[in-house]
Amino acid sequence: MAVSERTTGTPQPIGFTQSTLGRVGMVLRWIALFIAVVLFLLPFYLILRNALSTEADITAPNWTLFPSHLQWSNIKELFDDTQVPMARALYNSAVVGVLGTAGQLLLASMAGYGLARIPYRHADKIFYAIVATLMIPGAVTFIPSFIVVSSLGWVSSLRGLIIPTLFSGFAAFLFRQYFLGFPRELEEAARVDGAGYFGVFWRIVVPNSLPFFAALAAITFIGNWNSFLWPLVIGQDSSSWTIQVAMSTFITAQTINIHELFMAVAVSILPLVLIFAFLQRYLIQGVTQSGIKD
């Protein structure tokens, strides 16, 4: 009887219990998450704070959390600046971003589907050639691309900004890898109904691949919107400036227009924030679905 009493007893833990350790771990995770959020939002706070400040508030030796007076007039001043056509630059960036993204997705998706599904003799060789282009630095092809665009008379035009960037070997590679894992049963059912490769692609594959298209669209649009060097070289006239080129004009060798520069930055990141907010759930899903398959 005494033996059973000794063995049935449960030893009490010394110090923290398991539930206490779990709560401490949760608190530490929340603290780490809070610090990460603060560090992530800090640049946005600085942009908005300085965008609504005067030059004196931005350059003051004593830092304040908020400016003494919010200068909402900086928005009007930005768009009324006769030397920097900000409205035109936003329009150009929107056109370049939308048309460049749509054209790149169209060409890359068709190329990727052809490499993944259409059997022909040299498919692997063409695929390896496309992958090889990814190893060529952009600086190597920059000057030849400019010579071609210049010979066609596309300098200072939207055609020169959009058309040379339409094909992406990386996007074609991702589409090819994604389509290799696309269910063949859906395509075979469409072929039984008499659809060819093109009909299967548009009626079956594309509608069932919209999350992947949305993920690549978000990444491509952000890249086109933030592009600077190519628009700087091609957009030699102010009417063809993009938003990134227009912002660079606020910094010259003589002066720096700080408050307009910060306001321009705030205006330029707004479309990207909205796009990321609406399409963020597709980004991880799309990248995951593009895993390499044999």
Steps between C-alpha positions, in 0.01 A plus 500: 500500500786732590672420171192591297465830684860589420473411130164663423611844604584748215828690550443877504723703268745738650496863379294590190218273394444399139211745461711783643782428256245498218367842602853641525580367153183656361586836657849486351358420157260795522784729604712382206204548265438850636866595447488365144182699425656819638815454293290428190275805546778740602596597141134567414464718808810700405370546145156624611645713779743680271251520212268710718776717645675819402867513411568651844325213681688237300843654554442620859770386746236404760298206371126494569269203455264708286556832325376818664239543226389246242569649157223351286580771249811300407276276288379793293851641480628168368250482214524873424878484450556610141848349479391147595186367323397272786151418367646406161768291668239307701302440182809373318591268786145365511499433126844339510407293804164375371589439135846365583356260756218384272732449203762320705246262652348429159828421327658316793192288569466394138871422480489308827195299394657415165818379668306296755230342286569516127733211404758590240854404430699791637281598797770426758765689304281808478421475870869479588570798274234702685647400836847598373376855437442534874874481554572795271533826698262775398791738443618280211176539304426859605698678227391268212138543613538878501653494151207298367244727666680810377518369142126438507435856617346395830706726726279721722196286425290249688583236237866526591416463867264202464589278204864414589389374842211281385678166496644361821695175502444468873121530464502245216702266721250536787203443271660191351565352844145578609337351191700180542300438817164606355247210499509334160152354553341842452686553174421152369130555567510819293684325218230233490257783430714603202706784647856550380799621697400864469140432601607288796739771613244782491190311612640255756853585610478877542168509696632233738836675549382847599668497846836429339440769237405746777818425695724559198296806402564661839873429486529615137300820552710598802816440297375708207382780728833520683715476187735797476806453278324402176231774528776750587687423177194469273293781652716788382199731471303601809175384337629141512632504857379233739443567867846375596672730251284794608595448865869502413471857372434630852865427581746710302859608547384838633184434702292224658125559516446279804131544582387455137728199466343331803150586379582353158627183669179475704289538186710250305480220758123526545414286191753237606357481851148455362609231256693314766206524741259346247734238353721403795316171558592390148873570534601210722250269331632588156865459594423167668319371193800584280723238662738327264361179359657254263 
